[in-house]
Amino acid sequence: MHAPSPSQPPAQRNLSKGLTLLLAIACGALVANLYYAQTLIDTIGPEVGLSPQIAGSITTLTQLGYGAGLALFVPLGDLFENKRLALVTTFGAILGSVGIALSGGPAIFLAASLVTGVCATGAQVLLPLASHLATEERQGRVIGTIMSGLLFGIMLARPAASFLAHLLGWRSIFYVSAALMTAIWLALFVYCPERRPEGKLGYGQILASVAGQLRQYRALRLRAFYQAMLFAAFNLFWTAAPLELLHNFDFSQEQVAWFALAGAGGALAAPLAGSLADRGLMWWTSLGALLMLTLSFVGADFAAAATSVIAFAVTAVLIDAAVQLNQITGQKIIFALSKEARARVNAAYMTVMFVFGASGSLIGSATFESGGWTLSALTGAAMGGITLIVFIFFDRGASATTNSAGGNSPA
């Protein structure tokens, strides 16, 4: 597997299956760092000297670091050579993971968590890079494959952390993560091709231009809204569903981890979404995703009422699949908006999705506390239904690419 030379014209570049797989694994490993500590807060907090009231900041700080990286670091993909950025973020994530594993007090632990969160945004540097290297005909499938790796990273992080913590202690997952990312760093150094952006803007102009992408493209605003709502519903489900399993299905933490592992099957929808997007079926794919998510939340309520673990797991897979179908479709569309500003377009899209989508965890906790799983499930269904209504009545050609009317039209 040989990387094309930097001087090669972009039209002649393409991604081999091996390099696509490497980028998918890299994205999954980087983003997984955001979620390892989520199920281990009660264990980590006392050992590093964090009070129960402050222990919740373990996840929050990592997520805040990721949000800051999306806004401040990812746009650099339109300014600096992309491979170098990916190597810097991966190396930073290695240092952050080792720092977490070695930490003996709260200051080092929280600082390392913040660094890890910022550097996890390397995944959002690699994704636009892959879209540049892929041919237009394969772009959707490439994005789908890489995003499936990213979702597998998210979904496998929690059960992997739980299993390793049970066997070897909570620090082991961060040592394993550091080792995995070291191997990825070496593979990226050897095989990842360089890409030097042609833009002449300075850093301040690049940052200002991120918000400008949202103002300019109606398609970007709408796709960011759709995915933010679905990501919030996704976070709602994976916050409230484990509580339902623990309280009403009498699951142990280990059984919850196995349930989360089964839910990762939704990532298999990503290559299908990419294939559908490459065939120009973006509108229909988004419609199907929104319908699937809305109905799956309703089904999840019935499954919980019937205490059917299998049915509940099926709804989890379908919800994850719906989020993936809409995500891949959306990124196929937004990457067609501007080849010169793909990193900035992706930064705008992901920042909106992340900032508003992260509220789903709070909504999941609040609704479960107030009305149990039924209220959580109905809230998730309502979020999907609202998004579906907006999509049907306001999309008006935004779910298209350059070859379709309205897909690239500015506001």
Secondary structure as UniProt FT lines:
FT   TURN            6..7
FT   HELIX           10..12
FT   HELIX           17..32
FT   TURN            33..35
FT   HELIX           36..39
FT   HELIX           41..48
FT   HELIX           52..55
FT   HELIX           57..72
FT   HELIX           74..78
FT   HELIX           82..102
FT   HELIX           106..119
FT   HELIX           120..122
FT   HELIX           123..133
FT   TURN            136..138
FT   HELIX           139..168
FT   HELIX           171..191
FT   HELIX           203..216
FT   HELIX           218..248
FT   HELIX           253..263
FT   HELIX           264..268
FT   HELIX           269..278
FT   TURN            279..280
FT   HELIX           282..305
FT   TURN            306..307
FT   HELIX           309..335
FT   TURN            336..337
FT   TURN            340..341
FT   HELIX           342..357
FT   HELIX           359..394
FT   TURN            396..397
FT   TURN            402..403
FT   TURN            405..408
//
